[in-house]
Amino acid sequence: MRANDILPDEQSTLNLDGVTIRKGSVGAFLANARQWLDPDTPEPARREAERDLAELLPALDALGLFDILQVRQPSLRQWLDDLREGR
């Protein structure tokens, strides 16, 4: 299966189980995770990355990304688990 079989080039969103998933969600998650993990990231930028990660999480969960892949960095994995549990 190719990427365009899931989301054709002319389409920018996918609705899965009532969750709208935008093209680029996985890439945005990775970029924000890198920023969140970087100790040199200024606090305002880190908080913005947190907001963006929180916004992306439902889409990535709907895709089942974390059913297949595990976040290897312990602090990020714990933060995401806490977010899911409403902590």
C-alpha positions in Angstrom: 0.0 0.0 0.0 1.2 3.5 -0.9 0.6 6.7 0.9 -1.7 8.0 -1.8 -3.8 4.9 -1.4 -4.7 6.1 2.1 -4.9 9.8 1.3 -4.8 10.9 -2.4 -2.7 13.9 -3.4 -5.8 16.1 -3.9 -7.2 15.3 -0.5 -5.8 16.9 2.6 -7.9 15.3 5.4 -9.2 11.9 6.3 -12.0 11.2 8.8 -11.5 8.1 10.8 -13.8 7.1 13.6 -15.1 10.7 13.8 -11.6 12.2 14.1 -10.4 14.5 11.3 -6.8 13.7 10.5 -4.8 16.2 8.4 -2.2 15.3 5.9 1.2 16.0 7.7 0.0 15.0 11.2 2.8 12.4 11.7 5.5 14.8 10.4 4.1 17.6 12.6 4.1 15.3 15.6 7.8 14.3 15.0 8.8 18.0 14.6 7.1 19.0 17.8 8.4 16.0 19.7 12.0 16.9 18.7 11.4 20.5 19.8 9.8 19.3 23.1 12.8 17.0 23.8 15.5 19.5 23.0 16.9 20.9 26.2 17.8 24.1 24.4 14.2 24.9 23.4 13.1 28.1 25.1 10.2 27.6 27.5 7.6 29.4 25.3 8.4 27.3 22.3 8.3 24.1 24.4 4.8 25.0 25.7 3.7 25.7 22.1 5.1 22.2 21.1 3.1 20.7 24.0 -0.1 22.4 22.8 0.5 21.1 19.3 1.4 17.6 20.5 -1.8 17.5 22.5 -3.8 18.6 19.5 -2.3 15.9 17.3 -2.6 13.0 19.8 -6.3 12.1 19.0 -5.5 11.9 15.3 -2.5 9.7 15.8 -4.4 7.5 18.2 -7.2 7.2 15.7 -4.6 6.1 13.1 -3.3 3.5 15.5 0.2 4.8 15.2 1.1 3.9 18.8 -0.4 0.5 18.5 2.4 -0.3 16.2 5.2 2.1 17.2 6.3 3.0 20.7 7.7 6.4 21.8 11.2 5.4 23.0 12.0 8.5 24.9 10.6 7.8 28.5 9.7 11.4 29.4 7.8 12.0 26.2 6.1 8.6 26.5 5.0 9.4 30.1 3.8 12.9 29.1 1.6 11.4 26.3 0.3 8.7 28.6 -0.6 11.4 31.3 -2.3 13.5 28.6 -4.4 10.5 27.5 -5.4 9.9 31.2 -6.3 13.6 31.7 -3.4 14.3 34.2 
